[in-house]
Amino acid sequence: VYGDPRMYPGHEEVLNFLKDFATHFEVTELIRFNTLVTRVEVVDSDITGFIVESTTNGVNSIEVFDAVVVCNGRNTQPRLAIDISGIKTWPRKQMHSHNYRVPEPFRDQ
Protein backbone atom coordinates (compact mmCIF):
# COMPACT_ATOMS: atom_id res chain seq x y z
CA VAL A 1 0.00 0.00 0.00
CA TYR A 2 2.82 2.42 0.85
CA GLY A 3 5.06 1.51 -2.05
CA ASP A 4 7.64 -0.53 -0.19
CA PRO A 5 7.44 -4.35 -0.02
CA ARG A 6 10.38 -4.64 2.41
CA MET A 7 9.81 -6.26 5.79
CA TYR A 8 11.13 -3.14 7.56
CA PRO A 9 9.84 -0.02 5.79
CA GLY A 10 11.85 3.17 5.54
CA HIS A 11 11.15 6.51 7.20
CA GLU A 12 8.86 7.77 4.42
CA GLU A 13 6.67 4.65 4.48
CA VAL A 14 6.35 4.81 8.26
CA LEU A 15 5.46 8.51 8.11
CA ASN A 16 2.83 7.90 5.43
CA PHE A 17 1.33 5.05 7.46
CA LEU A 18 1.15 7.19 10.61
CA LYS A 19 -0.45 10.10 8.72
CA ASP A 20 -3.05 7.79 7.16
CA PHE A 21 -3.76 6.15 10.53
CA ALA A 22 -4.19 9.50 12.30
CA THR A 23 -6.46 10.78 9.53
CA HIS A 24 -8.58 7.63 9.42
CA PHE A 25 -9.11 7.51 13.20
CA GLU A 26 -9.33 11.32 13.55
CA VAL A 27 -6.62 11.55 16.21
CA THR A 28 -4.44 14.28 14.69
CA GLU A 29 -6.32 17.00 16.56
CA LEU A 30 -5.68 15.16 19.84
CA ILE A 31 -1.89 15.09 19.40
CA ARG A 32 0.27 17.85 20.88
CA PHE A 33 3.20 18.25 18.50
CA ASN A 34 6.31 20.22 19.50
CA THR A 35 5.23 20.32 23.13
CA LEU A 36 7.62 20.44 26.05
CA VAL A 37 6.19 18.60 29.06
CA THR A 38 7.66 20.10 32.22
CA ARG A 39 5.72 18.19 34.88
CA VAL A 40 3.56 15.09 35.22
CA GLU A 41 2.06 14.41 38.63
CA VAL A 42 -0.43 11.87 39.95
CA VAL A 43 -3.72 13.56 40.97
CA ASP A 44 -4.30 11.39 44.05
CA SER A 45 -3.23 8.15 45.72
CA ASP A 46 -5.83 6.18 43.74
CA ILE A 47 -4.08 7.23 40.51
CA THR A 48 -7.30 8.41 38.88
CA GLY A 49 -5.61 11.04 36.75
CA PHE A 50 -2.47 12.97 35.95
CA ILE A 51 -1.73 16.68 36.14
CA VAL A 52 0.34 17.65 33.11
CA GLU A 53 2.13 20.97 32.79
CA SER A 54 3.44 21.80 29.32
CA THR A 55 4.49 24.51 26.90
CA THR A 56 3.41 24.63 23.25
CA ASN A 57 4.50 27.52 21.02
CA GLY A 58 5.37 29.57 24.09
CA VAL A 59 2.00 29.02 25.76
CA ASN A 60 2.03 27.31 29.17
CA SER A 61 -0.84 25.05 30.20
CA ILE A 62 -1.85 22.78 33.06
CA GLU A 63 -4.36 20.01 32.31
CA VAL A 64 -5.64 16.80 33.88
CA PHE A 65 -5.69 13.54 31.92
CA ASP A 66 -6.77 9.94 32.60
CA ALA A 67 -3.50 8.59 31.19
CA VAL A 68 -0.15 9.81 29.90
CA VAL A 69 1.81 8.51 26.92
CA VAL A 70 5.31 9.88 26.34
CA CYS A 71 6.40 9.83 22.69
CA ASN A 72 9.81 11.28 22.01
CA GLY A 73 10.62 9.98 18.55
CA ARG A 74 11.70 6.84 16.77
CA ASN A 75 14.48 4.82 18.36
CA THR A 76 16.03 1.56 17.31
CA GLN A 77 17.03 0.63 20.86
CA PRO A 78 14.76 1.08 23.88
CA ARG A 79 15.91 3.80 26.26
CA LEU A 80 14.06 3.79 29.55
CA ALA A 81 13.62 6.89 31.69
CA ILE A 82 15.17 5.41 34.83
CA ASP A 83 16.23 8.76 36.28
CA ILE A 84 12.68 9.96 37.02
CA SER A 85 12.00 10.25 40.74
CA GLY A 86 9.79 7.36 41.87
CA ILE A 87 9.99 5.41 38.59
CA LYS A 88 11.49 2.34 40.27
CA THR A 89 8.67 2.09 42.83
CA TRP A 90 5.81 2.86 40.39
CA PRO A 91 3.31 0.00 40.88
CA ARG A 92 1.73 0.15 37.42
CA LYS A 93 2.89 -1.42 34.15
CA GLN A 94 5.92 0.18 32.54
CA MET A 95 7.27 -0.75 29.15
CA HIS A 96 8.97 0.80 26.16
CA SER A 97 6.94 0.93 22.95
CA HIS A 98 9.79 -0.97 21.27
CA ASN A 99 8.74 -4.03 23.30
CA TYR A 100 5.03 -3.87 22.46
CA ARG A 101 3.98 -6.87 20.37
CA VAL A 102 0.37 -7.85 21.06
CA PRO A 103 -2.65 -6.05 22.54
CA GLU A 104 -3.97 -8.86 24.79
CA PRO A 105 -2.13 -7.79 27.98
CA PHE A 106 -3.88 -4.40 27.73
CA ARG A 107 -7.42 -5.65 27.09
CA ASP A 108 -10.08 -3.85 29.16
CA GLN A 109 -7.68 -1.17 30.36
WOBELSUL-V586618 format. One record per residue. N is the residue number from 1. RES is the residue in one small letter. PSI is psi in radians with two decimals (* if undefined). OMEGA is omega in radians with two decimals (* if undefined). D_CENTER is the distance of its C-alpha to the mean C-alpha in whole Angstrom. Layout:
BEGIN
n/res/psi/omega/d_center
N/RES/PSI/OMEGA/D_CENTER
N/RES/PSI/OMEGA/D_CENTER
END
This chain:
BEGIN
n/res/psi/omega/d_center
1/v/-0.66/-3.07/26
2/y/0.23/3.01/24
3/g/0.25/-3.12/27
4/d/1.91/-3.09/26
5/p/0.01/-3.11/27
6/r/2.70/3.12/26
7/m/-0.65/3.12/24
8/y/1.77/-3.08/21
9/p/2.77/3.12/21
10/g/-3.13/-3.09/21
11/h/-0.73/-3.10/19
12/e/-0.72/3.13/20
13/e/-0.73/3.12/20
14/v/-0.76/3.12/16
15/l/-0.78/3.12/16
16/n/-0.71/3.09/19
17/f/-0.82/-3.11/17
18/l/-0.69/3.09/14
19/k/-0.79/3.13/16
20/d/-0.73/3.12/18
21/f/-0.84/-3.12/15
22/a/-0.66/3.11/14
23/t/-0.83/-3.11/17
24/h/-0.76/-3.08/19
25/f/0.13/3.06/16
26/e/0.83/3.14/16
27/v/-0.14/-3.09/13
28/t/-0.73/-3.10/13
29/e/-0.21/3.11/15
30/l/-0.21/-3.07/12
31/i/2.40/3.08/10
32/r/1.66/3.11/10
33/f/2.67/3.07/11
34/n/0.80/-3.12/13
35/t/2.28/3.09/12
36/l/2.01/3.10/13
37/v/2.12/-3.08/12
38/t/-0.27/3.14/15
39/r/2.38/2.97/15
40/v/2.20/-3.07/13
41/e/2.45/3.09/16
42/v/2.38/-3.12/17
43/v/-0.82/-3.11/19
44/d/3.10/-3.08/22
45/s/-0.32/3.09/23
46/d/-0.04/3.14/22
47/i/0.96/-3.14/18
48/t/-0.09/3.14/18
49/g/3.02/-3.11/16
50/f/2.33/3.01/14
51/i/2.21/-3.11/16
52/v/2.14/3.07/13
53/e/2.28/-3.07/16
54/s/2.95/3.09/15
55/t/2.19/3.08/17
56/t/2.13/-3.14/16
57/n/0.71/3.10/20
58/g/0.01/-3.13/21
59/v/2.12/3.13/21
60/n/2.52/3.08/20
61/s/2.66/3.04/18
62/i/2.17/-3.10/18
63/e/2.84/3.09/16
64/v/2.32/-3.12/16
65/f/2.74/3.08/13
66/d/-0.51/-3.10/13
67/a/2.84/3.13/10
68/v/2.30/3.04/7
69/v/2.19/-3.14/3
70/v/2.10/-3.14/4
71/c/1.94/-3.06/4
72/n/0.37/3.08/8
73/g/3.10/-3.08/9
74/r/2.24/3.13/11
75/n/2.55/3.11/13
76/t/-0.38/3.10/16
77/q/2.34/3.12/16
78/p/2.41/3.07/14
79/r/1.90/-3.07/14
80/l/2.57/-3.14/13
81/a/1.32/-3.05/13
82/i/-0.14/-3.09/16
83/d/0.14/3.11/18
84/i/2.28/-3.14/16
85/s/2.20/3.10/19
86/g/-0.09/-3.06/19
87/i/-0.59/-3.09/16
88/k/-0.34/3.14/19
89/t/0.07/3.13/21
90/w/2.15/-3.04/18
91/p/-0.22/-3.08/19
92/r/2.98/-3.12/16
93/k/2.36/3.05/14
94/q/2.30/3.07/12
95/m/2.73/3.06/11
96/h/2.49/-3.12/10
97/s/-0.43/3.11/8
98/h/-0.52/-3.09/12
99/n/-0.07/3.13/14
100/y/2.28/3.14/12
101/r/-0.77/-3.07/16
102/v/2.65/-3.07/17
103/p/-0.26/-3.01/15
104/e/-0.74/-3.12/19
105/p/-0.28/-3.08/17
106/f/0.06/-3.11/15
107/r/2.42/3.11/18
108/d/0.40/3.08/19
109/q/*/*/16
END
